[in-house]
Amino acid sequence: MPDKKPLKQLLMIPGPTPIPTRILAAMNHEMIGHRGPVFSKILAEVIDGLKWAYQTKNDVMVFPCSGTGGMETAVVNTLSAGDKSLHVNIGNFGARWIKIAKAYGVEAIDLKVEMGKACDPKVLAAELAKDTKKEIKAVFMQQNETSTGVINDVKALAATVRQSHPDVLILVDAVSGLLAQDLRTDEWDLDVVVSGSQKAFMVPPGIAAVSMSPRAWKAYENSKLPKHYWDIKTQKKFADKGQTYTTPPESIIFGMHEAIKMIREEGLENIFARHANNKDIVRNAFKAIGCKLLAEDACASPAVTAIFPPDGVDAEKVRSEIRNHFGVELAPGQGDLKGKLFRIGHLGYVDKLDLIAAIAAIELLFEKLGAKIEIGKGVKAALETI
Ligand SMILES: Cc1ncc(COP(=O)(O)O)c(C=O)c1O
């Protein structure tokens, strides 16, 4: 076990994610006038790129904020106090959207699913069937639930909503899912989709993007919730002039501009395939080591994997020791899962060799911390999955 302070950091958390040198270099730029033509052109190209990544012709607006700001934007621009909303809740971020809705007086119904599972469309259909008076105005869901490492089948869930409630709004938190797995905003008829710069876009935190369908714009006109900073119509008016309402985080916009070039070069299908392979490498490695994984294979996230350490090994100890000995940064369990498991992020600028290095270091640590494992089994399984 190395006893010297590690030279490098290996960032293996599900956001913020590692930043490619090309993007860092693009961000290393002097500030420019944000009401001038150079900025306008860059912003327009970023928004075009976002529409491409969202697979949409809908409006996409950018806000200077983290993902949660985008979630709040979605609520305040579409609903009114007393409205009923239904929330597919498969983990911490599902719970967060409920808290936001409730903070604004929305009557949020919690469709809570067991931790580690995706929402079964049949369960959603049964919940919707209870709404005989058709009072539900909106259905909220996560594409990827980062706290549990579970991906929902958004296509199937959205189709289920449309069957019984053709006109309700479908709002999707794709903060950690967009680009990690296919998400077809228009084809699946998704009204509002939220994403963030700090996940698979490979850019630092600072921008949330929010799409609005014609149905969502109609809801905006009826929405009475208070809004100013988050008013999406104001943001759209400025976007149409090639600007943002407030002073934009220019460095992040420059980073997004380069990121969009990179993802266009790689292509959506290749990006999805890369993330799927990352998921398989991690899952096969930890299964070979003998660890239990929180998510079942059928709903396993291509962005992040939640792993229970072997019996007797403390998950938080794994995190602190691997940081001290190898410079690897892992994510903790969240909420009820804190201390019980750790998470490995494998989205964005994460390659096979990063994963193999992290798996090797974790195997060594498991043994150091008292697990009865055979070192090398995980790395072997990972190598066989490449
Ligand atoms: C699925 C999901 N939604 C929302 C958020 C909230 O984003 P932020 O922490 O940027 O506010 C996150 C952050 O990890 C997330 O993973």
The ligand as an ORCA input file, in Angstrom:
! r2SCAN-3c Opt
* xyz 0 1
  C     -30.434     13.397    -11.106
  C     -30.014     14.693    -10.506
  N     -30.901     15.679    -10.424
  C     -30.600     16.854     -9.890
  C     -29.359     17.106     -9.370
  C     -29.087     18.394     -8.704
  O     -28.090     19.070     -9.312
  P     -27.210     20.137     -8.543
  O     -26.488     19.454     -7.439
  O     -26.327     20.582     -9.665
  O     -28.125     21.200     -8.065
  C     -28.375     16.118     -9.438
  C     -27.032     16.324     -8.881
  O     -26.252     15.440     -8.668
  C     -28.726     14.875    -10.011
  O     -27.828     13.899    -10.087
*
